[in-house]
Amino acid sequence: MLTGAIVSITNLFFQNDIPIEKFRLVNISFIFLIGFSGYAIIRHSLFDIRIIVQRGLIYSFLLAVIVAFYLFLVFALGFILPRDGEFAIYISTIITTVVGIYGVPIIERRFRRITDGIFYKDRYDYSQAVYALSEILNRNLDLKVLLREANQKIKDTLKVTRCRTLLLERNIIIEEDGRFVNSSIKISKEISKKIVQLNLTLLSSDDIFFLEKRLKQLGQYHQNIELLNLLKRFSLREKIFMFVFIVFDDSLIAIVFLGDKLSGDGFSSEDVNLLKTFASQASIALVKSQFYAKVKEYSMDLEKKVAQRTSRIMGLQETQKQMMIEMSHGLQTPLTVIRGELDMIKDSIKDRAGVSRMERSLDKLSRFIYDMLNMAKLENINKDIKKEKLDLSVLLNELIEYFEVVTEEKGIKIKHEIEEGVNMTGNKERIEEMITNFVSNSAKYMKKSAKREIYIRLKKAGSKIELIIGDTGIGMSEVDLKNIFKKFYRSSDEVHSKIRGTGLGLAICKQIIDMHEGEVTVKSKVGKGTKFTIIFPSRK
């Protein structure tokens, strides 16, 4: 545009005054055209000679590699096949073509990276670099991964010799490869406060001299001499050329140390802006990541403590179970002896009622010990009991015949609906014990009325087995329903308290159901009866 304006002006004012044959002043405008074009080429890298030189080097190198490889193949195959030179040339051509197709792009990419470091050592897209760093900071919660990727990205973008990060809270340095190394130089809280007070974000090694000079002018040199000496030691000993201070909520949390550029050039204004943007975003990301690390460490520590406590509790439970088994065995023996002695002498005792009370007490105590021993054994066995294919229909029919004989004397009817061919995987003895406990419990708590029934139903329900054992007994309250499967629980109402029991029968039933991966629910109303529904996985 400027060249066009100059051409128009010169044509307007000079073309009538100066003879065209002798000197065309309008052509002076082309000097400006050449000058402006040259400036644009240099300023905006138009027709950049570096591209020509770089590509010339790359393609010359690739051509040299291909030619050398081809000649080597021709010579090698010619040596192996001396009588057939044309065949060796054809084979060499084919192999070179294949290797060139697949190998040249790889070599070109690697050689381009090398030459990029020479010809375009400071070139990078600022917006893309900011986006990449922001993505790293926002994507990662793991402190080690975050700092490793961020350090490597800064190092690759700015092409510096090194990039390391010092975490002040832990006093550790994170290397480019993600290794955590203990820092040899500790930064005190006082020095951290000085850095925040001086509002330092970026500081190059050259700026340390100017900072020292400015502090002397402000009369603050002696207050900050420890900070200045520390920065000088870092700069000289660690060869740090740029410090990036990361501050969050008026607290210094980290320092990024950058080495000098591979090109030997200083940091540009674009580099400074990039590092300032990074420092602003990194402060939040590092706080978030360190908080996540603390929560993770706390969770792991808590898991260890819970595991230790659980192991200790399980050990105590195992000890208690073993003690229960030993006590039960120990009590059963003297009870058996007492029962035997009582049988021998009861005929000579005149107080028959007292003998009967003693026999009932011994039976009750013996039953209680048996239930405790059984519960302890079940808890020890847990899910490791032997299981096999079990026809639950057959087992129930056999048990019902036995139940009918026992309940007939008490005036209780057994009603049943048993579907044939209902199979499951289980332990026959334990399943039989569970059913017997439920039925005997129903018979025990049967009310005195005209309708005294126990009903048993068995059917398949999809992939499950549904077993229902119910009665028309005295029923239970809502409070009792919540506690009936607890060990030693017995209802405190007047009706239930008069009926003998150990409070372990239903707890044993629940344990057996759990061992077979089953579920049990119960419904009951006072004076109406109780219904237990047991669900087991079926077996095809």
C-alpha positions in Angstrom: 0.0 0.0 0.0 2.8 2.4 0.9 4.6 1.6 -2.3 1.5 2.2 -4.3 1.0 5.6 -2.6 4.6 6.6 -3.5 4.1 5.6 -7.1 0.9 7.7 -7.4 2.5 10.7 -5.8 5.6 10.6 -8.0 3.4 10.1 -11.1 1.2 13.1 -10.1 3.9 15.6 -9.3 7.0 14.7 -11.4 6.1 13.0 -14.6 5.2 16.3 -16.4 8.3 18.3 -15.2 11.1 15.8 -15.8 11.7 14.3 -19.3 10.9 10.6 -19.4 13.6 9.9 -21.8 16.4 11.1 -19.5 15.2 10.0 -16.1 12.1 8.4 -14.8 11.8 9.5 -11.2 8.8 7.2 -10.8 11.1 4.2 -10.8 12.6 5.5 -7.5 9.5 4.0 -5.9 10.7 0.5 -6.6 13.6 1.1 -4.2 10.9 1.4 -1.5 9.2 -1.8 -2.8 12.5 -3.8 -2.5 13.2 -2.3 0.9 9.7 -3.1 2.3 9.7 -6.6 0.8 13.1 -7.3 2.4 11.9 -6.1 5.7 8.8 -8.3 5.5 10.9 -11.4 4.6 13.2 -10.9 7.5 10.5 -9.8 10.1 8.0 -12.5 9.3 10.4 -15.2 8.1 9.0 -15.1 4.5 11.1 -17.2 2.1 13.2 -18.1 5.2 16.6 -19.3 3.9 16.7 -21.6 7.0 13.9 -23.7 5.5 15.9 -24.2 2.3 19.1 -25.0 4.1 17.4 -27.4 6.6 15.5 -29.3 3.9 18.5 -29.3 1.7 20.5 -30.9 4.5 17.7 -33.4 5.4 17.2 -34.6 1.8 20.9 -34.6 1.1 21.4 -36.8 4.1 18.6 -39.1 3.2 19.8 -39.4 -0.4 23.3 -40.2 0.9 21.9 -42.9 3.2 19.8 -44.5 0.4 22.7 -44.4 -2.1 25.1 -45.8 0.4 22.7 -48.6 1.4 22.0 -49.4 -2.3 25.8 -49.5 -3.1 26.4 -51.7 -0.1 23.7 -54.1 -1.2 25.0 -54.2 -4.8 28.6 -54.9 -3.5 27.5 -57.5 -1.0 25.2 -59.4 -3.3 27.7 -59.1 -6.1 30.3 -60.7 -3.9 27.8 -63.5 -2.9 26.5 -63.9 -6.5 29.5 -63.1 -8.7 28.1 -64.8 -11.8 24.8 -63.0 -11.9 25.4 -59.3 -11.5 22.1 -58.2 -13.0 20.1 -60.3 -10.6 22.1 -58.7 -7.7 21.2 -55.3 -9.0 17.5 -56.1 -9.2 17.4 -57.6 -5.7 19.3 -54.5 -4.3 16.8 -52.2 -6.0 13.8 -54.0 -4.6 15.3 -54.1 -1.0 16.4 -50.5 -1.2 12.9 -49.5 -2.3 11.2 -51.3 0.5 13.6 -50.0 3.1 13.2 -46.5 1.7 9.4 -46.6 1.9 9.4 -47.7 5.5 12.7 -46.4 6.8 13.1 -42.9 5.3 10.1 -41.3 7.1 11.5 -42.5 10.4 15.0 -41.2 9.7 13.6 -37.9 8.3 11.6 -37.3 11.5 14.6 -37.9 13.8 16.9 -35.8 11.6 14.3 -33.0 11.5 14.2 -32.9 15.3 18.0 -32.5 15.4 18.0 -29.8 12.8 15.0 -28.0 14.4 17.2 -27.6 17.5 19.8 -25.9 15.3 17.7 -23.8 12.9 14.6 -23.2 15.0 15.9 -23.3 18.5 13.5 -20.7 19.9 10.4 -21.4 17.8 7.2 -22.5 19.5 3.5 -21.7 19.4 2.8 -19.7 22.5 -1.0 -20.4 22.6 -0.4 -24.2 22.1 2.3 -24.2 24.8 -0.1 -22.5 27.3 -2.9 -24.9 26.4 -0.6 -28.0 26.8 0.7 -26.8 30.2 -2.9 -26.0 31.4 -4.1 -29.4 30.3 -1.2 -31.1 32.2 -2.0 -29.1 35.4 -5.8 -29.7 35.2 -5.7 -33.4 34.1 -3.4 -34.8 36.7 -4.0 -35.3 40.4 -1.0 -37.5 41.1 1.8 -35.1 42.2 4.6 -37.1 40.8 3.0 -37.5 37.3 1.9 -33.8 37.3 5.4 -32.4 38.0 7.1 -34.9 35.7 5.0 -34.0 32.8 5.0 -30.2 33.5 8.8 -30.2 33.9 9.3 -32.1 30.7 6.9 -29.8 28.8 8.7 -26.7 29.9 12.0 -28.2 29.1 10.9 -29.2 25.6 9.1 -25.9 24.9 11.8 -23.5 26.1 14.7 -25.9 25.1 16.5 -25.5 28.4 19.2 -27.8 29.8 17.2 -28.7 32.9 13.9 -28.1 34.7 13.4 -29.1 38.3 10.8 -28.3 40.9 11.4 -27.8 44.6 8.4 -28.5 46.9 8.9 -26.5 50.1 6.5 -28.4 52.4 8.4 -31.7 51.8 11.8 -30.1 51.0 12.2 -32.4 48.0 13.2 -31.7 44.4 11.3 -33.4 41.5 13.6 -34.2 38.6 12.5 -34.2 34.9 12.1 -38.0 35.1 9.8 -37.8 38.1 12.3 -38.9 40.8 11.9 -37.4 44.2 15.3 -36.2 45.6 15.9 -34.7 49.0 17.0 -31.0 48.7 20.4 -30.2 50.0 19.5 -26.5 50.5 16.6 -25.8 52.9 14.5 -22.7 52.5 13.3 -21.4 55.8 9.8 -19.8 56.4 11.5 -16.4 56.8 13.0 -16.6 53.3 9.7 -17.8 51.9 8.0 -14.7 53.4 10.7 -12.4 52.0 10.1 -13.8 48.5 6.3 -13.2 48.8 6.8 -9.7 50.3 9.1 -8.7 47.4 6.4 -9.9 45.0 8.9 -12.1 43.1 7.4 -14.3 40.3 10.3 -14.7 37.9 14.0 -14.0 38.6 16.9 -14.7 36.3 20.4 -15.2 37.5 21.3 -11.8 36.0 18.4 -10.2 37.9 19.9 -11.1 41.2 22.5 -8.3 40.9 19.8 -5.8 40.1 17.7 -7.1 43.0 20.6 -6.7 45.3 21.2 -3.1 44.0 17.5 -2.2 44.4 17.4 -3.5 48.0 20.5 -1.5 48.9 18.8 1.7 47.5 15.6 0.9 49.6 17.7 0.2 52.7 16.5 -3.4 52.8 19.7 -5.2 51.9 20.6 -6.5 55.4 17.0 -7.8 56.0 17.2 -9.8 52.7 20.9 -10.8 52.7 20.1 -14.4 53.6 17.7 -14.7 50.6 20.3 -13.1 48.2 23.0 -15.5 49.3 20.7 -18.4 48.9 19.8 -17.4 45.3 23.5 -16.9 44.5 24.3 -20.3 45.8 21.6 -21.9 43.7 22.7 -19.9 40.7 26.4 -20.8 41.0 26.3 -24.3 42.5 23.2 -25.7 40.7 23.7 -23.5 37.5 20.2 -22.1 37.7 19.5 -19.4 35.1 15.8 -18.7 35.9 13.7 -19.0 39.1 10.0 -19.4 38.9 8.3 -18.8 42.3 4.9 -20.4 42.7 2.8 -18.7 45.4 -0.6 -19.6 46.7 -2.6 -17.6 49.3 0.5 -15.5 50.2 2.6 -18.6 50.8 5.5 -19.8 48.7 4.7 -23.5 47.9 7.2 -24.3 45.2 10.1 -23.1 43.1 10.9 -24.1 39.5 14.6 -24.0 38.6 15.5 -23.7 34.9 18.9 -24.1 33.4 20.2 -22.0 30.5 18.9 -22.4 27.0 20.6 -24.9 24.7 21.1 -22.1 22.1 22.9 -19.9 24.7 20.3 -17.2 24.2 18.5 -15.4 27.0 14.8 -15.8 27.9 12.6 -13.7 25.6 9.5 -11.7 26.7 7.3 -14.6 25.3 9.2 -17.1 27.5 8.6 -14.8 30.5 4.9 -14.5 29.8 4.6 -18.3 29.4 6.3 -18.9 32.7 4.2 -16.3 34.5 1.0 -17.9 33.2 2.3 -21.3 34.2 3.2 -20.1 37.8 -0.3 -18.7 38.2 -2.1 -21.9 37.1 0.5 -24.2 38.8 -0.2 -22.7 42.3 -3.8 -24.1 42.3 -2.9 -27.4 40.7 0.0 -28.1 43.2 -2.2 -27.3 46.2 -4.9 -29.6 44.8 -2.4 -32.3 44.0 -0.7 -32.1 47.4 -4.1 -32.2 49.2 -5.0 -35.3 47.1 -1.6 -36.9 48.1 -2.3 -36.2 51.8 -5.8 -37.7 51.5 -4.4 -40.7 49.7 -1.7 -41.2 52.3 -4.3 -40.8 55.1 -6.6 -43.3 53.4 -3.8 -45.9 53.1 -2.8 -45.4 56.7 -6.4 -45.7 57.8 -6.8 -48.9 55.7 -3.7 -50.3 57.4 -5.0 -49.5 60.9 -8.5 -50.9 60.0 -6.8 -54.1 58.7 -4.7 -54.4 61.9 -7.8 -53.8 64.1 -9.8 -56.2 62.1 -7.1 -58.8 62.3 -6.9 -58.3 66.1 -10.7 -58.5 66.4 -10.8 -61.7 64.3 -8.1 -63.2 66.5 -10.0 -62.4 69.6 -13.2 -63.9 68.0 -11.3 -67.0 67.1 -10.0 -67.3 70.7 -13.5 -66.8 72.1 -14.9 -69.5 69.7 -12.1 -71.9 70.7 -12.8 -71.2 74.4 -16.5 -71.7 73.8 -15.8 -75.1 72.1 -13.5 -76.2 74.9 -15.9 -75.0 77.7 -18.8 -76.8 76.0 -16.8 -80.0 75.7 -15.7 -79.6 79.3 -19.2 -79.1 80.6 -20.8 -81.9 78.6 -18.7 -84.6 80.3 -19.7 -83.8 83.9 -23.3 -83.3 82.8 -23.3 -86.8 81.2 -21.9 -88.2 84.5 -24.5 -86.4 86.6 -27.3 -87.6 84.4 -26.0 -91.1 84.6 -25.7 -91.0 88.4 -29.2 -89.5 88.6 -30.7 -92.3 86.6 -29.1 -94.8 89.0 -30.3 -93.3 92.2 -33.7 -91.7 91.2 -35.6 -94.8 92.0 -34.4 -94.6 95.6 -35.4 -90.9 96.0 -38.9 -90.3 97.3 -39.1 -86.7 96.0 -40.1 -87.5 92.4 -41.1 -83.9 91.6 -37.6 -82.8 92.6 -36.0 -85.5 90.4 -38.1 -84.3 87.5 -37.1 -80.7 88.0 -33.5 -81.7 88.1 -33.8 -83.8 84.9 -35.5 -80.8 83.1 -32.7 -78.5 84.3 -30.0 -80.9 83.1 -31.8 -81.3 79.7 -32.0 -77.5 79.4 -28.4 -77.0 80.3 -27.3 -79.8 78.0 -29.3 -78.3 75.1 -27.8 -74.9 75.8 -24.3 -76.3 75.7 -25.1 -78.3 72.5 -26.4 -75.1 70.8 -23.3 -73.1 71.9 -21.0 -75.8 70.6 -22.9 -76.1 67.4 -22.8 -72.3 66.8 -19.1 -72.2 67.5 -18.5 -75.0 65.0 -20.6 -73.3 62.4 -18.7 -70.0 62.7 -15.4 -71.8 62.4 -16.5 -73.8 59.4 -18.1 -70.8 57.8 -18.4 -71.3 54.0 -15.9 -74.1 53.8 -18.4 -76.8 54.5 -18.7 -79.7 52.1 -21.5 -79.1 49.6 -23.0 -81.4 47.0 -26.1 -81.7 44.8 -29.1 -82.0 47.1 -32.7 -82.8 46.2 -34.5 -80.5 48.6 -37.9 -82.0 47.6 -36.9 -85.5 48.7 -35.3 -84.2 51.9 -38.4 -82.2 52.9 -40.8 -85.2 52.3 -38.6 -87.4 54.5 -38.6 -84.7 57.3 -42.3 -84.1 57.1 -43.0 -87.8 57.8 -41.0 -87.4 61.0 -42.5 -84.0 61.9 -46.1 -85.5 61.6 -45.3 -88.2 64.1 -44.0 -85.7 66.6 -46.6 -83.0 66.2 -49.6 -85.4 66.1 -49.2 -86.0 69.8 -49.5 -82.2 70.4 -52.5 -81.8 68.2 -50.6 -79.9 65.5 -51.2 -80.5 61.8 -48.5 -80.3 59.2 -49.7 -78.9 55.8 -47.3 -79.0 52.9 -47.0 -78.2 49.2 -43.7 -79.6 47.9 -42.8 -79.1 44.2 -40.9 -82.1 42.8 -37.3 -81.9 41.5 -36.1 -78.8 43.4 -32.3 -79.2 43.5 -29.7 -77.1 45.2 -26.1 -77.2 46.2 -25.7 -77.6 49.9 -24.8 -79.6 53.0 -27.6 -82.1 53.7 -27.0 -82.3 57.5 -26.9 -78.5 57.9 -30.0 -77.9 55.8 -31.9 -80.6 57.7 -30.8 -79.0 61.0 -32.1 -75.6 59.8 -35.5 -76.9 58.7 -35.9 -78.9 62.0 -35.1 -75.8 64.0 -37.7 -73.7 62.2 -40.4 -76.4 62.6 -39.6 -77.1 66.2 -39.6 -73.4 66.9 -43.1 -73.2 65.4 -44.3 -76.1 67.4 -42.9 -74.7 70.6 -44.7 -71.3 70.2 -48.0 -72.7 69.0 -51.0 -71.2 70.8 -53.7 -73.2 72.4 -56.6 -72.9 69.9 -58.7 -74.9 67.5 -56.5 -74.2 64.6 -53.0 -75.4 65.3 -51.1 -75.7 62.0 -47.6 -75.6 60.6 -47.3 -75.2 56.8 -44.3 -75.9 54.6 -44.2 -74.9 50.9 -41.3 -75.4 48.4 -41.2 -74.2 44.9 -38.9 -72.8 42.2 -39.0 -69.1 41.6 -37.0 -68.4 38.4 -33.3 -69.1 39.2 -34.1 -69.2 43.0 -35.6 -71.7 45.4 -38.3 -70.4 47.7 -38.9 -72.3 51.0 -41.7 -71.1 53.3 -42.2 -72.4 56.9 -45.1 -70.8 58.7 -47.4 -71.4 61.6 -50.6 -70.2 63.3 -48.8 -69.6 66.6 -48.5 -66.8 69.1 -46.6 -64.5 66.8 -44.1 -61.8 67.6 -43.9 -58.1 68.1 -42.1 -55.6 65.8 -39.3 -55.3 68.4 -38.8 -59.1 68.4 -38.7 -59.3 64.6 -35.6 -57.0 64.6 -33.7 -59.2 67.0 -34.8 -62.8 66.6 -31.6 -63.8 64.7 -29.3 -62.4 67.3 -27.4 -64.8 69.6 -29.1 -65.5 73.0 -32.0 -63.1 72.2 -35.3 -64.0 73.8 -38.5 -62.1 74.0 -39.2 -60.6 77.4 -43.0 -60.7 77.2 -44.9 -62.9 79.6 -45.9 -65.5 77.0 -42.5 -66.1 75.5 -40.6 -66.0 78.8 -42.6 -69.0 80.1 -41.4 -71.2 77.2 -38.0 -72.8 77.5 -35.2 -71.9 75.0 -31.6 -71.0 74.7 -32.0 -68.1 72.2 -29.6 -69.8 69.8 -31.9 -71.8 67.5 -32.8 -69.0 65.0 -29.2 -67.7 65.1 -28.0 -71.1 64.0 -30.6 -71.1 61.2 -29.4 -67.7 60.0 -25.8 -68.9 60.1 -26.6 -72.0 58.0 -28.6 -69.9 55.4 -25.7 -67.5 55.1 -23.3 -70.4 54.5 -25.5 -71.5 51.6 -25.6 -67.9 50.1 -29.3 -67.6 51.0 -31.6 -65.0 52.4 -34.3 -65.2 55.0 -37.2 -62.8 55.8 -39.8 -63.1 58.5 -43.3 -61.7 58.9 -45.3 -62.0 62.0 -48.3 -60.6 64.0 -49.0 -61.1 67.6 -51.7 -63.8 68.0 -51.8 -64.5 64.2 -48.6 -66.5 63.6 -45.2 -66.3 61.9 -43.9 -67.0 58.4 -40.3 -67.5 57.5 -39.3 -67.2 53.8 -35.9 -68.7 52.8 -34.4 -68.0 49.4 -31.6 -70.2 48.0 -29.8 -70.3 44.6 -31.2 -73.2 42.6 -29.2 -75.8 40.8 -30.2 -77.0 37.3 
